[in-house]
Structures are given as structure tokens and as C-alpha cells.
Amino acid sequence: MSLSKPFYTDVRMALLTKHGKESVLAPILGKQCGAIVEHTDQFDTDQLGTFTGDVPRLLSQREAAREKAMLATKLTGLKVGLGSEGSSAVDPYIGLTPWHYEIIVLVDLDLGLEIEGVASGAAIAAPQCTDDWPEALRFASLAGFPSHQLVVRPLGESAHLMRKGIGEFSALKDAFYWACRSSASQMATIENDLRAHCNPTRMTVIKKATLDLSTKMNQRCPRCRAPGFSNFEKIAGLPCRDCGVPTRLPIAIKQRCRLCHHEVTNSINTPTFADPARCDFCNP
């Protein structure tokens, strides 16, 4: 393959999803990498776990994404598969804000390598329990409804008892009163539907993860020219400005080939010294 073209130019790759992620991945990987993304939904990916908890996810987030990529190759017969998986938790900074975490795994069976794109970002996700319809409407507005669809369930009842994908006011009202009638406490729980096709905010983070993947797909190993040559380790040691003790702040980044394991260490363009506030000795 010509080195003037991206490595995956004209390569067909299968994407397994039932939640519309092909609308984001296919254009980006086509434009940035020249890849041809072929969508398949021949397997119900909800069997691997759901955000609403009615099907528990037994695999880690990365393992679930990889499983989807492998299933995509088996279902289509293609040698390159793509799988995407998300999770929702709190932000990594102060631990208070709802946050989306996304990973996309590319599996290349011919080369025997895997490349991952990752991203994270703020989420709209905060459930509300209420028996008051005006309060439910106020919450729905804060939750981005109707562009962000909702899930309604009876408070305290079975995790399987719910209505998903609610994107219209009439459907929300009907689901709300149904949930109140079905709950022993006569209250409904309302929350964001975090499936990708129901949640534009999450889809934006998936787009960021796809861009990260496309960058790594186009980065070639300087030794063997395989794709996926990317950062894998930060080297700490930036010295403290006051005491000179090495801190946990990075001074360099290692890149590694996923195929031949060739490594390159690059210095980071940072200040010469770390602020003493970031020093474990000066500020234990």
C-alpha cells in the first residue's frame, strides 16, 4: 500500500451497532482514513448490557467494545471490525458532574492488532423521582427533552419495568402516569435515555472518540509502518521549582507500536519546573 495514502484507504470494516453510531463513525473514518465502514445490526448488542440495568454488563467497557468488533467480523466476514461502548459516571476532576466515557475498538484480524479511540465529556444524566406532573416537566426541560429522550419507570419496581426512548410530550405524560399507577409508592423515576441514538450529548463524545481513533489509525510505526503508533505512557519527573524533588507531572511521553513494539520517547514541551503546589514534598 502506498505510504502517501492513509493505511486503511479503501479497506472495508464492519461496525456492529443498533443505536445509530454508523452516522458518526462512517463519515469520519471515510474522510480521515479513507475507510469504508459497513454497518451491521445482525446481533442485538443490548445482550452485552444496557445503561438502564435491565441487562447487566458482565464485561469491562473495553472488553464489550472489543467483543462487538469481533462479532462484527464474524457476522460480515470482513477482516476489520469496529465496536463502540460507553459508560456513565462522574467527572474525573472533582467527582461531581455526570460524565460520559467512550471507547471505540478497531480489530484488524490480518495484522493481529487492535487500535482504540477514547474520549470523555460532560453528560446530562440525573434521575428524578416525583409524583408531580409539573415537576416532571421541569426535570424534562433540564434533561434536554425532547432532543434528549427519556426513560420512565415505576419507583421501586422491577428493573425490567420501564418505557424507553420517550421523545414526545404526549408519550412522556402517558408514561409518567403509567409509572405512578404501577408503583407501590405512586411515584415515577425519570432519567435520560443514554443510548447513543437517543442522546445527542453522548453522540458528541462518540464523535470525539472516533476522531481520536482516526488519528491513531493514521499514525504509522517508524520501524514497521504498521498503523496505531500512539502514546501509551507518560513519564513523570518534572522537578519542583522550590525543592527540586521530582513530581508526578510528566516530562516525556512514550509511544509504542502495537505490532512490533518499537518505542519512541518524546520530551514534552512544558515549563522547566513544577509549581510547588503540585509537589508531594512541599505540599504533602
FENWO-V634578 format. One line per field, one symbol per residue. psi: psi as a letter, one per 30 degrees, with the letter a starting at -180 (. if undefined). Layout:
psi=???
//
This chain:
psi=kkfflkegkgkkkkkjlgggfffeeeeefeeefgljkjkkhfkjffffklefffjkjflleeeeeeeeeeeeeeffglfklkkkkllkbllgefhekkkkkkkkkkkjeefhlkkkkllllkljjjlkklgjeeeeeeeeefggkfejllkklkkgakffjlklhjgkeeeeeeeeeeeeefkefhlkkklkjgkeffjeeeeeeeeeeeeeeeeeefjkkfefgllgjlkfkkjlgkkkeeffkkafkkflkkkkkfefgkkkkkkkillelkkffgkfefi.
//
